[in-house]
């Protein structure tokens, strides 16, 4: 995702500095971008600092510490966290940004790797209007829509709601196919009924297509869906809203990870029930 976003910025003419924990991946942007040796080094050159990583642990590694981006940011910079993270960490990061004289936008995205490469992401943004105005051109280069949702944390919360619903749909479809198979129904006929009827959401149709092709090359990694479901369940508990369907889906995804499907596309959830 981050690679596609960076390429869009570079192609749009933005001066770009890139950092990746795997230096080999930075070669994709040369010539053109400056390669930094650390997040601190990258942030020192920027008016806008964008992070796109897997989870809270990776985000903290990017922002914190002597070599973290916060150690290098200039006063007045806009910091954008586009990863799907816990709301509690986003609010903590926003406080740390304020202490450095910066503003944070939490701006996670909807879409997958092809959407990032094509500039078709949708940014779900929490933070001030002033910070968003400064970052608008950069976000517009990477996405087709920018949706302001309210104060800091709003974007991250909305992304967790979006992903937990997606995870619930995926888990229920996998269980439905398992029930179909267990009773000897024709799977292709059943999938046709499900995808063309009321249950046939874009996500269910995508999983059905992936199942038919047998290609589970990841666009969205299965273990990251498990992570998002866990973050959503935690946020629900924090707000007194027990997300029972999210918790049930999380168990299904955790079992799939345990069975070795964690690095495949999240649609591989259907493989965890036996038949591929």
C-alpha positions as CSV (number, residue, x, y, z in Angstrom):
1,X,0.0,0.0,0.0
2,X,2.7,2.4,1.0
3,X,4.6,1.8,-2.2
4,X,1.6,2.6,-4.4
5,X,1.0,5.8,-2.4
6,X,4.6,6.9,-2.7
7,X,4.6,6.3,-6.4
8,X,1.5,8.5,-6.8
9,X,3.2,11.3,-4.9
10,X,6.4,11.0,-7.0
11,X,4.5,10.9,-10.3
12,X,2.5,14.0,-9.2
13,X,5.7,16.0,-8.8
14,X,6.0,16.1,-5.1
15,X,9.6,16.2,-3.7
16,X,9.7,12.8,-1.9
17,X,11.9,11.2,0.7
18,X,11.2,7.5,1.4
19,X,12.1,5.2,4.2
20,X,11.4,1.5,4.5
21,X,12.7,-1.0,7.1
22,X,13.7,-3.1,4.1
23,X,16.1,-0.8,2.1
24,X,15.7,-2.9,-1.1
25,X,12.1,-1.6,-1.4
26,X,13.3,2.0,-1.6
27,X,15.1,1.2,-4.9
28,X,11.6,1.2,-6.6
29,X,11.7,5.0,-6.3
30,X,15.1,5.7,-7.7
31,X,15.8,7.8,-9.5
32,X,13.4,10.4,-8.2
33,X,13.0,10.1,-4.5
34,X,15.6,10.7,-1.7
35,X,16.2,7.6,0.4
36,X,16.4,8.2,4.1
37,X,18.4,6.0,6.6
38,X,15.8,6.3,9.3
39,X,12.3,7.7,10.0
40,X,14.0,10.7,11.7
41,X,16.1,11.4,8.6
42,X,13.0,11.2,6.4
43,X,10.9,13.5,8.6
44,X,13.6,16.2,8.8
45,X,13.1,17.0,5.1
46,X,9.3,17.1,5.1
47,X,6.4,19.5,5.5
48,X,4.2,16.5,5.4
49,X,5.1,13.1,7.0
50,X,3.1,10.0,6.0
51,X,3.2,6.6,7.6
52,X,1.7,3.5,6.2
53,X,2.5,0.3,8.2
54,X,0.9,-2.8,9.5
55,X,-0.1,-2.2,13.1
56,X,0.4,-0.3,16.4
57,X,3.8,-1.9,17.0
58,X,5.1,-0.9,13.6
59,X,3.7,2.6,13.9
60,X,5.4,3.2,17.2
61,X,8.7,2.0,15.7
62,X,8.3,4.6,13.0
63,X,7.4,7.5,15.2
64,X,9.1,7.0,18.5
65,X,12.7,6.7,19.8
66,X,15.9,8.5,18.9
67,X,15.6,7.6,15.2
68,X,11.8,7.9,15.0
69,X,10.1,10.5,12.9
70,X,9.0,12.6,15.8
71,X,12.6,13.2,16.7
72,X,13.2,14.8,13.3
73,X,10.0,16.7,12.5
74,X,10.1,20.4,12.1
75,X,7.6,22.7,13.9
76,X,4.5,23.2,11.9
77,X,4.7,19.9,9.9
78,X,1.5,17.9,9.3
79,X,1.8,14.3,10.3
80,X,-0.4,11.8,8.6
81,X,-0.9,8.2,9.9
82,X,-2.7,6.2,7.2
83,X,-2.3,2.8,8.8
84,X,-5.2,1.0,10.4
85,X,-4.4,1.4,14.1
86,X,-6.1,1.4,17.5
87,X,-7.8,4.7,18.4
88,X,-6.0,4.8,21.7
89,X,-2.6,4.9,20.0
90,X,-3.7,7.5,17.5
91,X,-4.8,9.8,20.4
92,X,-1.5,9.3,22.1
93,X,0.4,10.0,18.9
94,X,-1.7,13.2,18.4
95,X,-0.6,14.4,21.9
96,X,3.0,13.7,21.1
97,X,2.7,15.6,17.8
98,X,1.2,18.6,19.6
99,X,4.2,18.6,22.0
100,X,6.4,18.9,18.9
101,X,4.5,21.8,17.5
102,X,2.9,19.7,14.8
103,X,-0.6,18.4,14.0
104,X,-1.7,14.8,13.3
105,X,-4.2,13.6,10.8
106,X,-5.4,10.1,11.2
107,X,-6.2,9.2,7.6
108,X,-6.6,5.4,7.1
109,X,-7.8,4.3,3.7
110,X,-10.3,2.1,2.1
111,X,-9.0,0.1,-0.8
112,X,-6.3,-2.5,-1.6
113,X,-2.9,-2.5,-3.3
114,X,-4.3,-2.0,-6.8
115,X,-6.4,1.0,-5.6
116,X,-3.2,2.5,-4.0
117,X,-1.3,2.1,-7.3
118,X,-4.1,3.7,-9.3
119,X,-4.8,6.6,-6.9
120,X,-8.2,5.3,-6.1
121,X,-8.0,5.2,-2.3
122,X,-10.6,6.9,-0.1
123,X,-9.1,8.7,2.9
124,X,-11.1,8.6,6.2
125,X,-9.7,11.6,8.0
126,X,-9.8,12.7,11.6
127,X,-8.2,16.0,12.7
128,X,-8.4,19.7,12.2
129,X,-9.6,21.5,9.1
130,X,-6.4,23.6,9.0
131,X,-4.2,20.5,9.0
132,X,-6.3,18.9,6.3
133,X,-6.1,22.0,4.2
134,X,-2.3,21.8,4.3
135,X,-2.3,18.1,3.4
136,X,-5.2,18.1,0.9
137,X,-3.1,18.3,-2.3
138,X,-0.9,15.3,-1.2
139,X,-3.9,13.2,-0.2
140,X,-5.7,14.1,-3.5
141,X,-2.7,12.8,-5.4
142,X,-3.1,9.4,-3.7
143,X,-6.8,9.0,-3.6
144,X,-10.1,9.6,-5.3
145,X,-11.9,11.0,-2.2
146,X,-11.1,12.6,1.1
147,X,-13.7,12.3,3.8
148,X,-13.4,14.5,6.9
149,X,-15.0,12.7,9.8
150,X,-14.3,14.9,12.8
151,X,-11.7,15.2,15.5
152,X,-8.6,13.1,15.9
153,X,-9.4,9.4,16.1
154,X,-12.5,9.7,14.0
155,X,-10.8,8.4,10.9
156,X,-9.3,5.4,12.7
157,X,-12.6,4.5,14.4
158,X,-14.5,4.6,11.1
159,X,-11.8,2.4,9.4
160,X,-12.2,-0.2,12.2
161,X,-16.0,-0.1,11.8
162,X,-15.5,-0.6,8.1
163,X,-13.1,-3.5,8.5
164,X,-14.9,-5.3,11.2
165,X,-18.0,-5.4,9.1
166,X,-15.9,-6.7,6.2
167,X,-14.4,-9.4,8.4
168,X,-17.8,-10.5,9.7
169,X,-19.0,-10.8,6.1
170,X,-15.9,-12.8,5.1
171,X,-16.2,-15.2,8.1
172,X,-19.9,-15.8,7.5
173,X,-19.4,-16.5,3.9
174,X,-16.7,-19.0,4.7
175,X,-19.0,-20.7,7.2
176,X,-21.8,-20.7,4.7
177,X,-19.7,-22.5,2.2
178,X,-18.5,-25.0,4.8
179,X,-22.2,-25.8,5.5
180,X,-22.9,-26.1,1.8
181,X,-20.0,-28.6,1.4
182,X,-20.9,-30.6,4.5
183,X,-24.4,-31.3,3.1
184,X,-23.3,-32.1,-0.4
185,X,-24.9,-29.2,-2.1
186,X,-23.5,-28.0,-5.4
187,X,-21.0,-25.3,-4.3
188,X,-21.0,-23.4,-7.6
189,X,-24.8,-23.3,-7.6
190,X,-24.9,-22.2,-4.0
191,X,-22.3,-19.4,-4.6
192,X,-24.4,-18.2,-7.6
193,X,-27.4,-17.9,-5.4
194,X,-25.6,-16.2,-2.6
195,X,-23.7,-13.7,-4.8
196,X,-26.7,-12.7,-6.9
197,X,-29.1,-12.5,-3.9
198,X,-29.3,-10.3,-0.9
199,X,-26.0,-11.6,0.7
200,X,-24.1,-10.7,-2.5
201,X,-22.1,-7.6,-1.3
202,X,-19.1,-6.5,-3.3
203,X,-16.9,-8.1,-0.7
204,X,-18.7,-11.5,-0.9
205,X,-18.5,-11.3,-4.6
206,X,-14.8,-10.6,-4.5
207,X,-14.2,-13.6,-2.2
208,X,-16.3,-15.8,-4.5
209,X,-14.2,-14.7,-7.5
210,X,-11.0,-15.4,-5.6
211,X,-12.2,-18.8,-4.6
212,X,-13.0,-19.6,-8.2
213,X,-9.6,-18.5,-9.5
214,X,-7.7,-20.3,-6.7
215,X,-5.3,-17.3,-6.5
216,X,-4.9,-16.1,-3.0
217,X,-2.0,-13.7,-3.7
218,X,-2.5,-11.1,-1.0
219,X,-4.0,-7.7,-1.7
220,X,-5.0,-7.5,2.0
221,X,-3.2,-10.0,4.3
222,X,-5.4,-12.3,6.3
223,X,-3.5,-11.7,9.6
224,X,-4.1,-8.0,9.3
225,X,-7.8,-8.6,9.1
226,X,-7.5,-10.5,12.4
227,X,-5.6,-7.5,13.8
228,X,-8.3,-5.1,12.7
229,X,-11.0,-7.2,14.2
230,X,-9.1,-7.3,17.5
231,X,-8.7,-3.5,17.5
232,X,-12.4,-3.1,16.8
233,X,-13.4,-5.4,19.6
234,X,-11.2,-3.6,22.0
235,X,-12.7,-0.2,20.9
236,X,-16.2,-1.6,21.3
237,X,-15.4,-2.8,24.8
238,X,-13.9,0.6,25.7
239,X,-17.2,2.3,24.6
240,X,-19.5,-0.2,26.3
241,X,-20.5,-1.7,23.0
242,X,-19.7,-5.4,22.9
243,X,-19.1,-6.3,19.3
244,X,-20.2,-9.9,19.4
245,X,-20.1,-10.5,15.7
246,X,-16.6,-9.0,15.5
247,X,-15.4,-11.2,18.3
248,X,-16.9,-14.3,16.6
249,X,-15.3,-13.4,13.3
250,X,-12.0,-12.7,15.1
251,X,-12.0,-16.3,16.3
252,X,-12.5,-17.6,12.8
253,X,-9.6,-15.5,11.5
254,X,-7.3,-16.5,14.4
255,X,-8.0,-20.1,13.6
256,X,-7.1,-19.5,9.9
257,X,-3.8,-17.9,11.0
258,X,-3.0,-20.9,13.2
259,X,-3.6,-23.1,10.2
260,X,-1.0,-21.2,8.2
261,X,-3.1,-18.9,6.0
262,X,-2.0,-15.7,7.7
263,X,0.2,-14.4,4.9
264,X,-2.4,-15.1,2.2
265,X,-5.2,-12.8,1.0
266,X,-7.9,-12.5,3.7
267,X,-10.3,-14.3,1.3
268,X,-8.3,-17.4,2.1
269,X,-10.5,-17.6,5.2
270,X,-12.6,-20.0,3.1
271,X,-9.6,-22.4,3.0
272,X,-9.6,-22.7,6.8
273,X,-12.7,-24.9,6.7
274,X,-11.2,-27.6,4.5
275,X,-12.0,-27.4,0.9
276,X,-10.1,-24.7,-1.2
